Amino acid sequence: MTDVRPPIEGAPSPASLHPPVRLLPMGDAAILVETDDIDAVLAIDAALAPFAEAGEGVWAEVDDLVPAARTLLVVARPTTDLTALDRAVRAAAAGARLGQAPGEGRVIEILVRYDGPDLADVAALTGLSPEAVVAAHTATRWRVGFGGFAPGFAYLVGGDPRLEVSRRPDPRTSVPAGSVGLAGKFSGIYPRASPGGWQLIGTTDVVLWDADREPPALLTPGSMVRFVEVGR
């Protein structure tokens, strides 16, 4: 079970950060940055990344920055002075601004057949034609915000805001592997058959998780994704 302790005493108030965040020590070798949404997470990640890459001072003890939907985990070595790291993270995060994001990684093209069972529903929800939904989905380079849900599943952000739709009111008990979906501000691809409630607009044959590949996940945080239509 994860050890979550109270915020470190004596540190500056998180209210001074932009956007506002809360910092919590996680065990003895990590700090969890909590914020409002994925846009704030990306902004804070962008603010912290240069310090982590430079590796000066207490930042030399930082091994990884792990984003999620509303949090950023700063992973350090067990010998790290968490009070010093807390102060360093707060100081760096104070420079975060919404709209910023970490540098773009490699661009991965994913071929999609836009034959999803929910394409017509998404068109109705957005007020777009099915063709316009496909055009909007393929026109943007999506960013891998973070991974989760299942090995190889990536939450993609940065798409056309017109495609923001709610999850299905009646989730499916089984969604086929390779299904391309939308939910909220995210797009994603199911790496294997599993239950799910996303709005399915297409399918792809791409292998998202391969234990013999390094790294096993095709889509890693910071990578960019471009969807390419290959039929319906």
C-alpha positions as a Markdown table, in Angstrom:
| # | Residue | x | y | z |
|---|---|---|---|---|
| 1 | Met | 0.0 | 0.0 | 0.0 |
| 2 | Thr | 1.3 | 3.4 | -0.9 |
| 3 | Asp | 2.6 | 5.4 | 2.1 |
| 4 | Val | 1.0 | 8.9 | 1.9 |
| 5 | Arg | 2.0 | 11.3 | 4.6 |
| 6 | Pro | 0.9 | 14.8 | 5.5 |
| 7 | Pro | 2.5 | 17.7 | 3.5 |
| 8 | Ile | 6.0 | 18.6 | 4.6 |
| 9 | Glu | 6.0 | 21.2 | 7.3 |
| 10 | Gly | 7.7 | 24.5 | 6.8 |
| 11 | Ala | 7.5 | 24.6 | 3.1 |
| 12 | Pro | 6.0 | 27.6 | 1.2 |
| 13 | Ser | 2.2 | 27.5 | 0.6 |
| 14 | Pro | 1.1 | 25.8 | -2.6 |
| 15 | Ala | -1.3 | 28.7 | -3.2 |
| 16 | Ser | 1.7 | 30.6 | -4.5 |
| 17 | Leu | 2.0 | 28.2 | -7.5 |
| 18 | His | 0.5 | 28.8 | -10.9 |
| 19 | Pro | -1.7 | 26.9 | -11.4 |
| 20 | Pro | -2.3 | 26.0 | -7.7 |
| 21 | Val | -1.1 | 22.6 | -6.7 |
| 22 | Arg | -0.6 | 20.5 | -3.5 |
| 23 | Leu | 2.5 | 18.5 | -2.8 |
| 24 | Leu | 2.5 | 15.3 | -0.8 |
| 25 | Pro | 5.5 | 13.0 | 0.0 |
| 26 | Met | 4.9 | 9.5 | -1.3 |
| 27 | Gly | 6.9 | 7.0 | 0.8 |
| 28 | Asp | 10.5 | 8.1 | 1.3 |
| 29 | Ala | 11.6 | 8.6 | -2.3 |
| 30 | Ala | 8.9 | 10.5 | -4.2 |
| 31 | Ile | 6.7 | 13.6 | -4.2 |
| 32 | Leu | 3.2 | 13.7 | -5.6 |
| 33 | Val | 2.1 | 17.0 | -7.2 |
| 34 | Glu | -1.7 | 17.2 | -7.2 |
| 35 | Thr | -3.5 | 19.7 | -9.4 |
| 36 | Asp | -6.8 | 20.3 | -11.3 |
| 37 | Asp | -6.5 | 18.5 | -14.6 |
| 38 | Ile | -4.3 | 17.2 | -17.4 |
| 39 | Asp | -3.6 | 20.7 | -18.8 |
| 40 | Ala | -2.2 | 21.8 | -15.4 |
| 41 | Val | -0.2 | 18.5 | -15.2 |
| 42 | Leu | 1.4 | 19.2 | -18.6 |
| 43 | Ala | 2.2 | 22.8 | -17.6 |
| 44 | Ile | 3.9 | 21.7 | -14.4 |
| 45 | Asp | 5.7 | 18.8 | -16.2 |
| 46 | Ala | 7.1 | 21.4 | -18.7 |
| 47 | Ala | 8.2 | 23.6 | -15.8 |
| 48 | Leu | 10.0 | 20.8 | -14.0 |
| 49 | Ala | 11.5 | 18.9 | -16.9 |
| 50 | Pro | 14.4 | 21.3 | -17.6 |
| 51 | Phe | 15.5 | 21.1 | -14.0 |
| 52 | Ala | 15.3 | 17.3 | -13.9 |
| 53 | Glu | 17.3 | 17.1 | -17.2 |
| 54 | Ala | 20.0 | 19.5 | -15.9 |
| 55 | Gly | 20.4 | 17.5 | -12.8 |
| 56 | Glu | 21.8 | 20.2 | -10.6 |
| 57 | Gly | 21.6 | 20.3 | -6.8 |
| 58 | Val | 18.7 | 18.1 | -5.4 |
| 59 | Trp | 17.5 | 17.6 | -9.0 |
| 60 | Ala | 20.4 | 15.2 | -9.4 |
| 61 | Glu | 18.5 | 12.8 | -7.2 |
| 62 | Val | 15.4 | 12.8 | -9.4 |
| 63 | Asp | 15.0 | 9.7 | -11.6 |
| 64 | Asp | 11.7 | 10.3 | -13.3 |
| 65 | Leu | 8.6 | 12.5 | -13.8 |
| 66 | Val | 5.4 | 10.4 | -14.2 |
| 67 | Pro | 2.3 | 12.3 | -15.3 |
| 68 | Ala | -1.3 | 11.2 | -14.8 |
| 69 | Ala | -4.7 | 12.8 | -15.2 |
| 70 | Arg | -4.4 | 15.2 | -12.3 |
| 71 | Thr | -1.0 | 14.4 | -10.7 |
| 72 | Leu | 2.7 | 14.4 | -11.5 |
| 73 | Leu | 4.9 | 12.0 | -9.5 |
| 74 | Val | 8.4 | 13.2 | -9.0 |
| 75 | Val | 10.4 | 10.0 | -8.4 |
| 76 | Ala | 13.7 | 10.3 | -6.6 |
| 77 | Arg | 16.3 | 8.1 | -5.0 |
| 78 | Pro | 15.8 | 6.7 | -1.4 |
| 79 | Thr | 18.6 | 8.9 | 0.0 |
| 80 | Thr | 16.9 | 12.2 | -1.3 |
| 81 | Asp | 16.2 | 15.0 | 1.2 |
| 82 | Leu | 12.5 | 15.3 | 0.5 |
| 83 | Thr | 12.2 | 18.6 | 2.2 |
| 84 | Ala | 14.8 | 20.1 | -0.1 |
| 85 | Leu | 13.2 | 18.4 | -3.1 |
| 86 | Asp | 9.8 | 19.7 | -2.0 |
| 87 | Arg | 11.1 | 23.3 | -2.0 |
| 88 | Ala | 12.8 | 22.8 | -5.4 |
| 89 | Val | 9.6 | 21.4 | -7.0 |
| 90 | Arg | 7.5 | 24.3 | -5.6 |
| 91 | Ala | 10.0 | 26.8 | -6.9 |
| 92 | Ala | 10.1 | 25.3 | -10.3 |
| 93 | Ala | 6.3 | 24.7 | -10.5 |
| 94 | Ala | 5.8 | 28.4 | -9.7 |
| 95 | Gly | 6.8 | 29.2 | -13.2 |
| 96 | Ala | 4.2 | 26.9 | -14.8 |
| 97 | Arg | 1.7 | 28.4 | -17.1 |
| 98 | Leu | -1.4 | 26.8 | -18.6 |
| 99 | Gly | -0.9 | 26.1 | -22.2 |
| 100 | Gln | 2.7 | 25.0 | -21.8 |
| 101 | Ala | 3.7 | 21.4 | -22.4 |
| 102 | Pro | 6.9 | 19.4 | -22.4 |
| 103 | Gly | 8.9 | 19.2 | -25.6 |
| 104 | Glu | 7.4 | 17.0 | -28.3 |
| 105 | Gly | 8.8 | 13.5 | -28.7 |
| 106 | Arg | 8.7 | 11.2 | -31.8 |
| 107 | Val | 5.7 | 11.3 | -34.1 |
| 108 | Ile | 3.9 | 7.9 | -34.5 |
| 109 | Glu | 1.5 | 7.5 | -37.4 |
| 110 | Ile | -1.4 | 5.1 | -36.7 |
| 111 | Leu | -3.6 | 3.8 | -39.5 |
| 112 | Val | -7.2 | 3.7 | -38.6 |
| 113 | Arg | -10.3 | 2.4 | -40.3 |
| 114 | Tyr | -13.1 | 4.7 | -39.2 |
| 115 | Asp | -15.7 | 2.0 | -38.8 |
| 116 | Gly | -16.5 | 2.4 | -35.1 |
| 117 | Pro | -20.0 | 1.5 | -33.9 |
| 118 | Asp | -20.3 | 4.9 | -32.2 |
| 119 | Leu | -19.2 | 7.2 | -35.0 |
| 120 | Ala | -22.7 | 8.2 | -35.8 |
| 121 | Asp | -23.4 | 8.9 | -32.1 |
| 122 | Val | -20.3 | 11.0 | -31.8 |
| 123 | Ala | -21.4 | 12.9 | -34.9 |
| 124 | Ala | -24.8 | 13.5 | -33.3 |
| 125 | Leu | -23.3 | 14.6 | -30.0 |
| 126 | Thr | -20.9 | 17.0 | -31.6 |
| 127 | Gly | -23.2 | 18.4 | -34.3 |
| 128 | Leu | -20.7 | 17.3 | -36.9 |
| 129 | Ser | -21.1 | 14.9 | -39.8 |
| 130 | Pro | -19.3 | 11.6 | -39.5 |
| 131 | Glu | -16.9 | 12.8 | -42.2 |
| 132 | Ala | -16.1 | 15.9 | -40.1 |
| 133 | Val | -15.5 | 13.8 | -37.0 |
| 134 | Val | -12.9 | 11.8 | -38.9 |
| 135 | Ala | -11.4 | 15.0 | -40.4 |
| 136 | Ala | -11.1 | 16.5 | -36.9 |
| 137 | His | -9.6 | 13.4 | -35.4 |
| 138 | Thr | -6.9 | 13.1 | -38.1 |
| 139 | Ala | -6.2 | 16.8 | -38.5 |
| 140 | Thr | -4.5 | 17.1 | -35.1 |
| 141 | Arg | -1.2 | 15.7 | -33.7 |
| 142 | Trp | -2.3 | 14.2 | -30.4 |
| 143 | Arg | 0.1 | 14.1 | -27.4 |
| 144 | Val | 0.5 | 11.0 | -25.2 |
| 145 | Gly | -0.4 | 12.6 | -21.8 |
| 146 | Phe | 0.0 | 9.5 | -19.7 |
| 147 | Gly | -0.5 | 5.8 | -19.6 |
| 148 | Gly | -2.9 | 3.8 | -17.5 |
| 149 | Phe | -6.0 | 1.5 | -17.4 |
| 150 | Ala | -4.2 | -1.4 | -19.1 |
| 151 | Pro | -0.6 | -2.1 | -20.3 |
| 152 | Gly | -0.1 | -0.1 | -23.5 |
| 153 | Phe | -3.1 | 2.1 | -23.1 |
| 154 | Ala | -2.3 | 5.8 | -23.6 |
| 155 | Tyr | -4.4 | 8.8 | -22.8 |
| 156 | Leu | -4.0 | 11.2 | -25.8 |
| 157 | Val | -4.6 | 14.9 | -25.3 |
| 158 | Gly | -4.5 | 18.0 | -27.4 |
| 159 | Gly | -7.2 | 17.1 | -29.9 |
| 160 | Asp | -9.9 | 19.3 | -31.5 |
| 161 | Pro | -12.2 | 20.5 | -28.6 |
| 162 | Arg | -15.2 | 19.8 | -30.8 |
| 163 | Leu | -14.6 | 16.1 | -30.2 |
| 164 | Glu | -15.0 | 16.3 | -26.5 |
| 165 | Val | -17.9 | 13.8 | -25.7 |
| 166 | Ser | -19.1 | 12.0 | -22.7 |
| 167 | Arg | -18.6 | 8.3 | -22.2 |
| 168 | Arg | -21.3 | 5.9 | -23.2 |
| 169 | Pro | -24.2 | 5.7 | -20.7 |
| 170 | Asp | -24.1 | 1.9 | -21.1 |
| 171 | Pro | -20.4 | 0.6 | -21.1 |
| 172 | Arg | -19.7 | -2.4 | -23.1 |
| 173 | Thr | -18.7 | -5.6 | -21.4 |
| 174 | Ser | -16.1 | -6.3 | -24.1 |
| 175 | Val | -14.3 | -3.8 | -26.4 |
| 176 | Pro | -12.2 | -5.4 | -29.1 |
| 177 | Ala | -8.4 | -4.8 | -29.1 |
| 178 | Gly | -7.4 | -2.0 | -31.5 |
| 179 | Ser | -10.6 | 0.0 | -30.9 |
| 180 | Val | -10.1 | 3.8 | -31.2 |
| 181 | Gly | -12.2 | 5.8 | -28.9 |
| 182 | Leu | -13.1 | 9.2 | -27.4 |
| 183 | Ala | -14.0 | 10.2 | -23.9 |
| 184 | Gly | -14.0 | 13.7 | -22.5 |
| 185 | Lys | -10.9 | 15.5 | -23.9 |
| 186 | Phe | -9.1 | 12.2 | -24.4 |
| 187 | Ser | -8.6 | 9.8 | -27.3 |
| 188 | Gly | -7.2 | 6.4 | -26.9 |
| 189 | Ile | -6.7 | 2.9 | -28.3 |
| 190 | Tyr | -7.6 | -0.3 | -26.5 |
| 191 | Pro | -4.5 | -2.5 | -26.5 |
| 192 | Arg | -6.5 | -5.7 | -25.7 |
| 193 | Ala | -10.1 | -6.8 | -25.4 |
| 194 | Ser | -11.6 | -5.4 | -22.2 |
| 195 | Pro | -14.7 | -3.8 | -20.8 |
| 196 | Gly | -15.0 | -0.1 | -21.6 |
| 197 | Gly | -17.3 | 2.9 | -22.0 |
| 198 | Trp | -15.5 | 5.1 | -24.5 |
| 199 | Gln | -17.2 | 6.2 | -27.7 |
| 200 | Leu | -15.7 | 3.9 | -30.4 |
| 201 | Ile | -15.0 | 5.6 | -33.8 |
| 202 | Gly | -12.5 | 3.3 | -35.5 |
| 203 | Thr | -10.2 | 0.3 | -35.3 |
| 204 | Thr | -6.4 | -0.2 | -35.9 |
| 205 | Asp | -4.1 | -3.2 | -36.2 |
| 206 | Val | -1.2 | -1.5 | -34.4 |
| 207 | Val | 0.4 | -3.5 | -31.6 |
| 208 | Leu | 0.4 | -1.2 | -28.6 |
| 209 | Trp | 2.1 | -3.5 | -26.1 |
| 210 | Asp | 4.8 | -6.0 | -26.8 |
| 211 | Ala | 6.7 | -7.5 | -23.9 |
| 212 | Asp | 9.7 | -8.3 | -26.2 |
| 213 | Arg | 9.9 | -4.6 | -27.3 |
| 214 | Glu | 11.9 | -2.0 | -25.5 |
| 215 | Pro | 10.0 | -0.2 | -24.2 |
| 216 | Pro | 7.1 | -2.6 | -24.4 |
| 217 | Ala | 4.6 | 0.3 | -24.8 |
| 218 | Leu | 4.5 | 1.8 | -28.3 |
| 219 | Leu | 3.0 | 5.1 | -27.0 |
| 220 | Thr | 4.9 | 6.7 | -24.1 |
| 221 | Pro | 4.4 | 10.1 | -22.4 |
| 222 | Gly | 5.6 | 12.9 | -24.6 |
| 223 | Ser | 5.2 | 11.0 | -27.9 |
| 224 | Met | 3.0 | 12.5 | -30.6 |
| 225 | Val | 0.3 | 10.6 | -32.5 |
| 226 | Arg | -1.0 | 11.3 | -35.9 |
| 227 | Phe | -4.1 | 9.3 | -37.0 |
| 228 | Val | -4.3 | 8.4 | -40.7 |
| 229 | Glu | -7.6 | 7.3 | -42.2 |
| 230 | Val | -7.3 | 4.1 | -44.3 |
| 231 | Gly | -11.0 | 3.4 | -44.9 |
| 232 | Arg | -14.3 | 2.8 | -43.1 |
